[in-house]
Amino acid sequence: MAVSIYFATNRNPLKNDQVPNNFGTDFNPSGEVVFGRTTLQSVADESELGNSNLAIDSLNPGEFLPALQRAIVGGEDHLLITLHGFDYRFREAMMRAGHVGAWFGKGKPAVASTIVAFTWPSLGSLTIDAYKKDYRSAGNSGGAFRRFLLALIPVLKAYRAAGGNRRVTLMAHSMGNHFLHAGLTAAVGSAPGQISPDALAEVVDQVLLIAGDEDADALSSGAGLSSLVGVMGQVVVYYNNQDIPLNTVSRKTHGVGRLGIDGAPDKLSFVGRNIAFVNCSASNPKLKNGERMDPQWHQYYRLIPVVRNDLCRVMLGETQFPDRLHRAAKNFYQLKLQRP
């Protein structure tokens, strides 16, 4: 079954006969954010990146075309806004968004979602130099996120008004947390062209910060991610003490702790606030071949069912989480281990 991903990007457009309407790894030279739709014929195999599997249409600078706005408003009762991390080309970002949507659709509870994805200019390479370039690009895309949010908020208002059970989730993974931090710094405030925190909270129910490649104290920084504290309905930070990319490349590059390794260092200061910390370190079982279900301890949100199911409960606004153990003395939840 074909899947639609509604996207926005500040990447440079590419136009040629082989890959029509594709986008590259650099910034759009015009400075525009382009909106459009990707149609995926299959999300079962993420290696299917060829033109036969993926089509792009309805491109428009500045906002979604009216037909796409109507399609979003008429979609599923849950809308998922996804922000990808390091090492994604445009088409890989679209495939991952579709794959994640299908993964949550098989959760317990299952969550069927309309998906809106923002993709910033990642090089799609695993080298150290590419990592550093990607981090700068994510951080320099804050203004693009502001323009994306300004265009999206009216659509989200219409979407929520179309049904009483409508819910909206904003989800950032890995370096997507750095992009979101820069984006919220640019977007949220009282200056002309900015959005008030309350206006954001009116259209987004919860924010999921997963394997965050952002400074560990970002929620207390006075900007960016900290603008979510005390405002959003719910913010959930998922982290893993054994996260390999964050403990190696990221920590070595930045020289400071990462939000996705141990959550915020001052968790106790958030007691009674709208922030929950979920430690996924113990929830990575071994497979029959001896390998871990999540070999990098970094992709658990899309590889480990117990993590997926916890995320699905958050998306649906549930209040009971049977797979969590509360560690009140340090203000976090430990996610249980489930054997495959």
MARFIPA-574038 format. One line per 2 residues: number of its first residue (from 1); for each residue x, y, z of N, C-alpha, C, O. Coordinates in steps of 0.05 Angstrom, whole numbers. Each point is the difference from the previous one (the first is absolute). Last residue first. Example, Ala and Ser with C-alpha at 12.3 -4.5 7.8 and 13.67 -1.06 7.14 Angstrom:
# MARFIPA-574038
2 = 257,-45,142,16,24,1,-15,22,14,10,22,4  -4,-137,-5,-18,24,0,18,24,0,21,0,13
***
This chain:
# MARFIPA-574038
340 = 257,-226,464,-13,-2,-27,-14,-27,-3,-12,-5,-21  25,57,117,14,-18,-18,-15,-2,-26,-24,1,-1
338 = 28,83,70,-18,-20,-10,15,-18,-19,12,10,-20  7,69,104,10,-17,-21,-21,-20,-8,-12,-13,18
336 = -7,115,25,5,-29,5,12,-13,-25,-2,9,-22  11,97,53,-16,-17,-17,9,-29,3,24,-6,0
334 = -21,92,69,16,-21,-13,-18,-17,-17,-20,-11,11  14,118,26,-13,-26,-3,20,-19,-14,14,8,-19
332 = 2,84,86,-2,-11,-27,-14,-26,1,-5,-12,21  37,74,56,-20,12,-19,4,-10,-28,4,16,-19
330 = 41,-40,106,15,14,-20,-17,12,-23,10,11,-19  -47,-59,94,22,13,13,17,17,-19,13,19,8
328 = -87,-76,-36,-8,26,10,24,15,12,1,25,-2  -20,-101,-70,22,4,18,-2,28,12,13,19,-9
326 = -82,-95,-44,6,28,9,23,0,20,-1,-14,20  -27,-52,-106,5,-1,29,8,28,9,19,11,-11
324 = -76,-53,-81,18,19,13,2,-7,30,-19,-8,13  -40,-33,-81,27,-9,-4,21,18,13,24,-3,-4
322 = -122,18,3,7,-24,15,28,-10,-3,10,-16,16  -68,109,-20,23,-10,-15,11,-25,14,18,1,17
320 = -107,75,-22,10,-24,12,22,-12,-18,-3,-3,-24  -49,80,-1,13,7,26,12,-24,14,14,3,21
318 = -38,33,-131,-6,-18,22,15,8,25,21,14,-1  -24,25,-92,-8,14,24,-8,-18,23,-14,8,18
316 = 50,-28,-110,-29,-1,4,-10,14,25,-24,0,5  118,-6,-26,-14,13,-23,-30,1,4,-13,19,-8
314 = 65,-67,71,4,29,3,-15,15,-22,-15,19,5  18,-112,-11,-17,8,22,1,30,5,-20,13,6
312 = 78,-51,-69,-27,1,-10,-20,8,22,-19,15,-5  111,-27,27,-4,24,-16,-29,2,-10,-12,21,0
310 = 36,-99,45,0,22,19,-5,27,-15,-15,16,9  27,-93,-60,-26,-1,13,-3,22,20,-22,12,4
308 = 105,-23,-50,-21,8,-18,-27,2,15,-15,20,-3  86,-58,49,4,29,-2,-22,12,-18,-13,20,6
306 = 17,-113,2,-9,12,26,3,30,0,-16,14,13  45,-65,-91,-29,2,4,-8,13,26,-19,16,0
304 = 108,2,-59,-6,-15,24,-30,3,6,-9,23,5  53,23,-80,9,-28,-1,-11,-17,23,-2,-25,-4
302 = -7,123,-12,-11,-13,-24,8,-30,-2,-7,-13,-20  34,71,93,-27,9,-5,-13,-14,-24,-25,-1,-1
300 = 118,-11,28,-19,-16,14,-29,8,-5,-18,-17,2  113,41,-34,-24,-1,-17,-23,-14,13,-17,-11,-13
298 = 105,19,53,-7,27,-8,-26,2,-16,-12,21,-2  74,-96,32,-13,11,24,-10,29,-5,-2,16,18
296 = 44,-82,-81,13,26,7,-11,12,25,10,21,9  -46,-104,-44,29,-3,2,15,25,9,20,-2,13
294 = -119,-39,3,10,26,-10,30,0,3,10,8,22  -47,-87,-1,-22,8,-18,7,28,-12,-7,5,-23
292 = 89,-68,51,-21,16,13,-22,8,-20,6,3,-24  55,-95,16,1,29,-5,-23,14,15,-20,-13,7
290 = 31,-84,-11,18,14,20,2,29,-4,11,14,18  -69,-80,-64,27,-1,-11,20,14,19,24,2,-7
288 = -117,-3,26,9,-27,1,29,-3,-10,15,-18,8  -41,113,31,-13,-18,-18,12,-28,2,20,-4,14
286 = -24,84,64,16,-14,-19,-18,-18,-18,-19,-11,10  -15,106,39,5,-28,3,19,-12,-21,4,12,-21
284 = -28,84,68,12,-8,-25,7,-30,1,23,-6,7  -57,72,63,-21,-11,-16,10,-10,-27,-16,-1,-19
282 = 60,51,95,-4,-28,7,-19,-14,-20,-5,-24,4  26,119,-11,26,-15,1,-4,-30,4,16,-16,-10
280 = -77,99,3,-4,-24,-17,25,-19,1,1,-18,-16  -53,102,75,26,-13,-4,-5,-26,-15,-12,-18,11
278 = -44,114,1,-3,-28,-2,27,-12,-9,10,5,-22  -61,90,66,25,-12,-10,-3,-30,0,-7,-12,21
276 = -62,106,-24,5,-27,10,26,-11,-13,5,5,-24  -60,96,43,22,-15,-12,2,-27,13,1,-2,24
274 = -57,82,-1,-12,-15,-23,21,-17,-14,-4,-8,-23  8,34,131,-2,15,-25,-11,-19,-22,-8,-22,5
272 = 30,-6,85,-25,15,-1,-4,17,-25,-21,12,-3  119,-35,23,-21,-14,14,-25,17,0,0,24,7
270 = 90,-3,-42,-24,-1,-17,-23,-16,13,-20,-5,-13  109,16,50,-11,27,-2,-25,1,-17,-15,20,0
268 = 68,-99,11,-17,5,24,-12,28,-1,-20,6,12  82,-37,-80,-27,-11,-2,-18,8,23,-23,5,-3
266 = 116,24,-37,-15,10,23,-29,-9,0,-19,15,2  83,-37,-71,15,-6,24,-15,9,26,6,-9,22
264 = -54,-27,-115,10,25,12,16,-7,25,-8,-18,15  6,-62,-81,-21,21,4,13,25,12,24,5,-4
262 = 29,-78,-25,-11,-3,27,-21,20,6,-6,6,24  40,-20,-114,15,-20,15,-12,-5,28,-4,-23,8
260 = -26,89,-76,-8,-27,-5,15,-21,14,-6,-24,-3  25,119,8,-26,-5,11,-9,-29,-3,-15,-10,17
258 = 119,36,-11,-21,2,-19,-27,-7,13,-1,-17,18  105,59,16,-20,-21,0,-22,5,-19,-5,23,-8
256 = 101,19,-15,-19,3,22,-20,-23,-2,-3,-13,-21  73,31,-44,14,2,26,-19,4,23,9,6,22
254 = -17,-19,-124,-11,24,14,13,3,28,0,23,10  25,-96,-70,0,25,-16,-7,24,16,12,21,-3
252 = -14,-108,42,27,8,-5,1,27,-16,18,16,5  -101,-56,13,11,10,25,29,10,-5,9,20,11
250 = -54,-59,-85,-13,24,9,14,12,24,7,24,1  23,-108,-37,4,22,-19,-11,26,12,14,21,-1
248 = -24,-94,63,25,0,-15,3,25,-16,12,20,9  -90,-41,43,22,-3,18,27,1,-13,21,4,13
246 = -102,0,-63,1,23,17,24,-1,19,11,20,7  -28,-93,-67,7,24,-14,3,24,18,18,16,-3
244 = -46,-99,45,27,0,-11,7,25,-16,20,12,6  -86,-33,81,-2,9,-28,28,3,-12,15,17,9
242 = -46,-45,82,19,-14,-16,-1,8,-29,11,-14,-17  -71,49,85,27,4,11,22,-12,-18,22,9,0
240 = -120,30,-29,13,-26,4,29,4,8,16,12,-15  -123,41,4,29,0,-1,11,-28,6,-15,-17,9
238 = -78,89,-27,9,-28,0,30,0,-4,11,13,-18  -91,61,50,28,-3,-8,7,-30,2,0,-11,22
236 = -94,75,-30,12,-25,10,28,-3,-13,3,1,-24  -89,74,46,26,-3,-14,12,-25,12,3,-3,24
234 = -108,54,-28,19,-20,10,25,0,-17,-2,2,-25  -64,68,21,-15,-19,16,18,-21,11,-2,-8,24
232 = 45,103,-43,-12,-22,-15,-15,-18,18,5,-2,24  40,72,19,-18,11,-20,-15,-23,-14,-24,-1,-1
230 = 97,-6,68,-22,14,12,-21,11,-19,-19,12,8  108,-33,-53,-4,-7,28,-23,17,11,0,24,-2
228 = 39,-16,-87,-22,-20,2,-8,-5,29,-22,-10,6  96,66,-35,-26,14,-4,-24,-19,2,-23,9,2
226 = 115,-38,0,-10,9,26,-26,15,-2,-15,3,20  65,-32,-97,-15,-21,13,-12,8,26,-21,-10,8
224 = 59,91,-53,-4,-25,-14,-17,-19,14,-24,5,6  68,63,59,-8,4,-28,-5,-28,-12,4,-20,13
222 = 25,31,77,-13,26,-3,-7,6,-29,-10,22,-5  51,-104,49,18,19,-12,-12,28,-3,14,19,-6
220 = -42,-112,39,4,21,20,15,24,-11,8,18,15  -26,-98,-65,-26,6,11,1,22,22,-21,10,8
218 = 101,-45,-50,-16,16,-19,-27,8,12,-11,21,-7  94,-73,40,-15,21,15,-18,17,-17,-8,21,8
216 = 65,-92,-44,-17,-12,21,-17,21,15,-21,-7,10  51,19,-114,12,2,26,-19,-9,22,-24,6,-2
214 = 8,-50,-90,0,28,8,12,0,28,0,-20,14  -34,-56,-75,27,10,-4,0,30,4,3,16,-19
212 = -74,-98,52,6,28,-7,29,6,-2,15,-1,20  -85,-77,-14,29,-3,-5,12,27,-8,15,3,-19
210 = -112,13,23,10,-27,0,30,0,-8,8,11,-20  -100,49,50,28,6,-4,15,-27,4,3,-9,22
208 = -109,47,-39,16,-23,6,29,6,-8,6,5,-24  -104,50,49,25,1,-14,17,-24,9,2,-4,24
206 = -116,34,-28,24,-10,14,25,1,-18,-3,-1,-25  -83,43,2,-6,-12,26,24,-9,15,2,5,24
204 = -24,76,-98,16,-23,3,-5,-11,28,3,14,20  -47,65,-49,-3,-18,-24,17,-25,2,-3,-19,-16
202 = -2,89,84,-28,-3,-9,-3,-20,-22,-21,-12,-4  106,41,39,-13,-20,17,-29,-5,-8,-10,-21,5
200 = 60,90,-48,11,-26,-7,-14,-22,15,-7,-21,-11  -15,108,34,-11,-6,-27,11,-26,-10,-15,-15,-14
198 = 49,48,96,-28,-9,3,-12,-7,-27,-16,-19,-2  103,57,5,0,-28,10,-29,-10,2,-5,-24,-7
196 = 22,100,-66,1,-2,30,-1,-29,8,-11,-17,-14  56,56,-77,-24,-13,10,1,-2,30,21,-6,11
194 = 26,77,-91,3,-23,18,-27,-10,10,-21,14,-3  35,65,-54,6,-25,-15,5,-24,18,5,-22,-11
192 = 12,113,58,-16,-2,-25,8,-25,-15,24,-6,-4  -6,-2,107,9,18,-21,-18,-3,-25,-14,-20,-2
190 = 12,-32,87,-19,22,-3,8,21,-21,-13,20,-4  32,-133,13,6,25,14,-21,21,-5,-22,-6,-9
188 = 63,-89,-41,-17,5,23,9,25,15,23,3,7  22,-38,-88,-29,2,-5,-16,10,23,-21,13,-4
186 = 119,-29,1,-7,20,-21,-30,5,0,-9,22,-6  43,-87,65,13,25,7,-8,22,-20,-5,23,8
184 = -23,-110,-25,-16,12,20,12,26,10,-14,19,7  63,-69,-70,-25,9,-12,-18,14,20,-11,21,-6
182 = 93,-62,33,5,24,-16,-26,12,-11,-4,24,-1  -3,-105,46,10,20,19,5,27,-14,-9,21,9
180 = -12,-96,-62,-24,10,14,8,22,20,-14,20,3  83,-65,-48,-16,16,-19,-24,12,14,-6,24,-5
178 = 55,-84,54,16,25,-3,-14,18,-20,-1,24,5  -37,-108,8,-3,16,24,16,26,-1,-9,20,10
176 = 17,-85,-79,-24,15,-3,-7,16,25,-14,20,-2  86,-82,-2,7,27,-7,-25,17,-6,2,25,-1
174 = -33,-109,45,29,5,-3,6,29,-6,-8,18,16  -92,-33,-28,18,-22,6,29,9,-4,6,13,-21
172 = -114,28,40,27,5,-10,18,-23,8,-1,-9,23  -112,38,-33,20,-20,8,27,6,-13,2,3,-24
170 = -110,33,50,25,10,-13,22,-18,10,5,-2,25  -119,-8,-32,25,-6,13,23,11,-17,1,-3,-24
168 = -117,11,38,24,6,-16,25,-5,17,2,9,23  -117,-37,-31,24,5,16,23,5,-18,1,-11,-22
166 = -119,2,26,24,6,-15,23,5,20,-3,15,19  -95,-35,-8,21,-17,10,27,4,-13,18,-16,3
164 = -101,63,-27,4,3,29,22,-16,12,10,6,21  -17,38,-124,-8,-24,16,6,3,29,21,12,7
162 = -5,56,-75,-15,-19,-16,-9,-24,15,-16,-16,-11  73,89,43,-28,7,1,-17,-20,-15,-24,0,3
160 = 119,-8,-2,-11,-6,27,-30,6,1,-16,-14,13  62,35,-93,1,-29,5,-14,-7,26,-16,-18,2
158 = 30,108,-24,-23,-11,-15,-1,-30,4,-22,-11,2  94,54,38,-25,10,12,-24,-12,-14,-19,-9,12
156 = 103,-8,-49,-4,-15,25,-25,9,14,-15,-17,11  42,65,-86,-8,-26,-8,-6,-17,24,-20,-15,0
154 = 57,100,15,-28,2,-9,-11,-27,-10,-24,-6,4  116,7,23,-19,4,22,-29,4,-10,-18,-12,12
152 = 98,4,-70,-14,-25,8,-22,5,21,-20,-14,1  80,83,-38,-18,-10,-21,-17,-24,10,-22,-4,-9
150 = 86,41,67,-19,21,-6,-20,-9,-21,-24,6,1  97,-63,20,-20,0,21,-22,21,-5,-23,-5,5
148 = 97,1,-64,-16,-25,-2,-22,0,20,-23,-6,-6  86,74,10,-18,5,-23,-18,-25,-4,-23,3,-7
146 = 88,-9,74,-19,21,8,-20,4,-23,-24,2,5  96,-60,-20,-20,-12,17,-21,20,8,-24,-6,1
144 = 97,38,-49,-17,-16,-18,-22,-14,17,-23,-2,-9  89,50,55,-18,18,-14,-19,-15,-19,-23,8,-2
142 = 92,-57,47,-21,10,18,-20,18,-13,-24,-2,5  107,-47,-37,-26,-3,-12,-23,10,17,-23,-5,-5
140 = 120,-5,24,-5,23,-17,-27,0,-14,-6,17,-16  37,-89,72,-1,24,17,-5,25,-16,-11,19,11
138 = 22,-101,-57,-24,-2,17,-3,25,17,-22,11,2  100,-18,-53,-23,4,-17,-26,-1,16,-18,16,-5
136 = 99,-36,48,-1,28,-6,-25,6,-17,-13,20,4  30,-109,15,-7,14,25,-2,30,-5,-18,13,11
134 = 48,-68,-82,-29,-3,6,-8,15,24,-21,13,1  112,-16,-21,-14,17,-19,-30,-2,4,-14,21,0
132 = 69,-77,52,4,28,8,-15,19,-19,-12,20,9  11,-112,-31,-15,5,25,3,29,8,-21,13,7
130 = 71,-41,-80,-28,3,-7,-17,5,25,-19,16,-1  110,-34,13,-3,26,-12,-29,5,-8,-10,23,3
128 = 32,-108,30,2,20,21,-4,28,-11,-15,17,12  -30,-97,-67,27,8,8,-2,21,23,-21,12,4
126 = -52,-60,-58,7,-7,28,27,8,9,9,-9,21  -91,49,-93,26,-14,1,8,-5,29,-7,16,18
124 = -67,40,-60,-4,-28,-4,26,-16,-2,2,-18,-16  -23,117,32,17,-10,-22,-6,-30,-6,6,-9,-23
122 = -77,86,61,19,-20,10,15,-11,-24,-11,-3,-22  -60,86,39,21,-9,-18,22,-18,13,21,10,7
120 = -128,-10,24,20,21,-3,25,-11,-15,1,-24,-5  -112,-1,17,26,-10,-5,20,23,-6,-4,15,-19
118 = -101,-42,65,18,21,-8,28,-12,-4,9,-15,17  -116,-27,-18,29,-2,6,14,25,-10,-4,10,-22
116 = -99,-58,48,13,24,-11,29,0,8,6,-3,24  -95,-72,-27,28,7,6,8,25,-15,-3,2,-25
114 = -86,-61,69,8,17,-22,27,11,6,5,9,22  -39,-102,24,7,28,0,0,12,-28,8,-14,-19
112 = -38,-73,94,0,8,-28,4,30,-2,-14,15,13  34,-90,66,-5,28,-6,3,4,-30,22,-1,-10
110 = -37,-84,90,7,9,-27,-7,29,-3,-21,9,9  46,-55,89,-21,4,-20,11,10,-27,20,13,-1
108 = 29,-59,9,-21,-9,19,-1,21,22,15,-3,20  20,5,-132,5,0,29,-23,-11,16,-21,-6,-11
106 = 36,24,-86,-1,-28,9,5,-2,30,3,-22,11  0,105,-59,-26,-11,-7,-3,-29,8,-22,-11,-1
104 = 104,58,10,-19,7,21,-28,-11,-6,-15,-4,19  79,-12,-85,9,-13,25,-19,7,23,-8,-18,15
102 = -2,62,-98,-10,-28,-1,7,-15,25,-16,-16,9  50,103,-17,-29,1,1,-12,-28,0,-19,-5,15
100 = 111,13,-28,-7,5,27,-30,1,4,-11,-10,19  44,3,-107,6,-25,15,-8,3,30,-12,-18,11
98 = 7,94,-68,-20,-20,-7,3,-25,16,-20,-12,9  86,77,1,-25,11,10,-23,-20,-6,-17,-5,18
96 = 101,-14,-54,0,-4,28,-26,10,13,-11,-13,18  25,28,-110,-4,-28,5,-1,-6,30,-17,-16,9
94 = 37,104,-36,-28,-7,-6,-6,-29,5,-21,-7,11  110,37,-1,-17,12,21,-29,-6,-5,-15,-5,19
92 = 77,-22,-83,2,-17,24,-17,11,22,-12,-15,16  19,65,-94,-17,-24,-4,2,-19,23,-19,-14,7
90 = 74,93,-5,-29,6,-1,-17,-25,-1,-19,-3,15  111,-12,32,-7,14,-25,-30,3,-1,-15,-11,16
88 = 75,-4,74,-23,-6,-16,0,17,-26,1,24,2  57,-27,87,5,-20,-21,-26,-8,-15,-6,-24,-2
86 = -9,67,99,25,1,-16,-2,-22,-22,-11,-21,4  -84,43,36,27,6,11,22,1,-22,-5,7,-23
84 = -109,16,21,20,-21,-1,27,10,11,4,23,6  -112,-2,10,25,15,-5,23,-20,2,6,-11,21
82 = -124,13,-31,26,-14,5,23,18,-8,-1,13,-21  -110,-15,50,20,17,-12,27,-11,6,7,-1,24
80 = -113,-39,-25,27,-3,10,19,18,-16,2,-3,-25  -114,-14,52,19,12,-19,27,0,13,4,10,22
78 = -106,-62,-12,25,7,12,18,11,-22,3,-12,-21  -89,-17,0,-6,15,24,26,6,16,-1,14,20
76 = -1,-25,-130,-4,-16,24,-4,18,24,6,23,0  -25,30,-89,15,-25,5,-7,-14,26,-22,3,10
74 = -5,85,-56,-18,-23,-3,13,-27,6,-11,-21,-5  60,103,7,-22,5,18,-19,-24,0,-12,-7,20
72 = 83,7,-82,10,-2,28,-23,2,20,-2,-16,18  -17,31,-109,6,-29,5,10,-4,28,-7,-20,13
70 = -10,108,-42,-25,-15,4,6,-29,6,-14,-13,16  87,67,-37,-11,8,26,-26,-16,6,-4,-9,22
68 = 42,-1,-107,15,-15,21,-10,7,28,-1,-17,17  -35,64,-89,-8,-28,-2,14,-17,20,-13,-18,12
66 = 37,111,-20,-27,-4,12,-9,-29,-1,-11,-10,20  117,28,-19,-22,7,-18,-27,-6,13,-2,-18,17
64 = 87,39,46,-13,-22,-15,-21,11,-19,-15,18,8  95,47,15,-21,-13,14,-10,-24,-16,6,-3,-24
62 = 76,56,3,-14,17,20,-22,-14,15,-5,7,24  36,-37,-125,16,15,20,-19,14,20,-20,11,-7
60 = 3,-105,-50,-8,28,2,17,14,21,2,-10,22  -27,-92,-80,20,17,13,-9,29,-1,-12,10,-19
58 = -28,-102,-7,-14,22,13,20,19,14,-5,9,22  41,-109,-39,-17,18,-16,-10,23,18,7,2,23
56 = 60,-100,-34,-3,26,13,-17,18,-17,3,2,-24  21,-116,41,-7,22,-18,-5,25,16,-11,-1,22
54 = 55,-107,-14,-4,26,12,-6,21,-21,15,3,-19  6,-96,1,-13,-3,26,-9,28,11,-18,1,17
52 = 66,-13,-99,-24,-16,-3,-15,-2,26,-24,-5,0  110,48,-8,-23,17,-9,-26,-16,-2,-21,12,3
50 = 95,-46,68,-1,7,-28,-25,15,-8,-19,2,16  50,-45,70,2,30,-3,-2,9,-29,3,24,-5
48 = -9,-111,75,-14,7,-24,-1,30,-4,-20,13,7  55,-57,71,20,1,-22,-13,7,-27,14,6,-19
46 = -64,-22,101,11,28,-2,22,2,-21,8,22,-7  -96,-86,18,28,-3,-3,12,27,-5,-4,12,-21
44 = -89,-19,37,9,-25,12,30,-2,0,12,-12,19  -76,79,-55,17,8,23,12,-25,13,12,2,21
42 = -59,31,-124,5,-20,21,18,12,21,18,15,-6  -51,38,-64,-15,-24,-7,3,-22,20,-17,-17,3
40 = 20,128,8,17,-25,2,-18,-23,-7,-21,-4,11  21,117,-25,-16,-24,0,19,-25,-1,15,-3,-19
38 = -10,114,49,14,-23,-10,-19,-24,2,-13,-3,21  3,118,-23,-9,-27,8,17,-21,-13,7,2,-24
36 = 6,110,55,-9,-18,-21,-10,-26,12,-4,-3,24  58,110,-10,-19,-20,10,-9,-18,-22,0,8,-23
34 = 89,63,48,-18,-12,-20,-17,-22,13,11,-16,15  49,109,14,-9,-27,10,-21,-9,-21,-20,13,-4
32 = 102,61,-15,-27,-8,3,-3,-27,14,18,-17,-1  63,68,-29,-8,4,28,-29,-10,6,-9,3,22
30 = 66,-7,-105,-20,22,2,-8,6,29,-12,21,5  72,-93,-29,13,26,-4,-20,23,2,9,23,5
28 = -13,-117,48,-13,12,-23,12,27,-5,-2,17,18  63,-90,31,-23,18,5,-12,10,-27,15,3,-20
26 = 33,-100,22,8,27,8,-25,17,4,-23,-9,-3  26,-82,-31,12,-1,27,9,27,10,13,2,21
24 = -95,-27,-97,27,-7,6,8,1,29,-16,-2,18  -79,-21,-79,13,21,16,28,-10,8,4,-24,5
22 = -84,3,-90,14,-9,24,13,24,14,0,22,-11  -55,-31,-75,-10,12,25,13,-11,25,-13,-2,21
20 = 34,-59,-101,-16,25,-1,-9,9,27,-7,-16,17  85,-46,-59,-13,3,27,-16,25,0,9,21,11
18 = 31,-47,-93,1,-25,15,-14,1,26,-14,-20,8  23,96,-68,-18,-21,-11,0,-25,16,-20,-15,1
16 = 38,109,48,12,-14,-23,-18,-22,-9,-20,-6,14  33,85,68,-18,-5,-22,17,-13,-23,17,13,-11
14 = -17,16,125,14,-11,-23,-20,-7,-22,-21,-11,6  27,81,89,-14,-17,-19,19,-10,-22,18,14,-9
12 = 7,10,114,2,10,-27,-15,-19,-20,4,-24,1  -34,33,104,22,-11,-16,-1,13,-28,-20,11,-8
10 = -40,-2,87,16,22,-8,25,-9,-16,20,14,-1  -127,-57,20,30,-2,1,12,27,-8,-11,15,-16
8 = -86,-79,42,11,26,-5,30,-3,2,11,-16,15  -103,-56,-31,26,9,9,5,30,-4,-14,13,-16
6 = -57,-106,22,-1,28,-6,26,13,12,5,-3,24  -32,-100,-57,15,16,20,-2,29,-9,10,6,-22
4 = -68,-104,-1,7,28,-6,15,12,24,-8,-4,23  -8,-101,-67,0,17,24,9,28,-8,19,4,-15
2 = -61,-105,-32,16,25,-2,-4,17,25,-22,1,12  16,-110,-18,-17,24,0,18,25,0,19,2,16
***
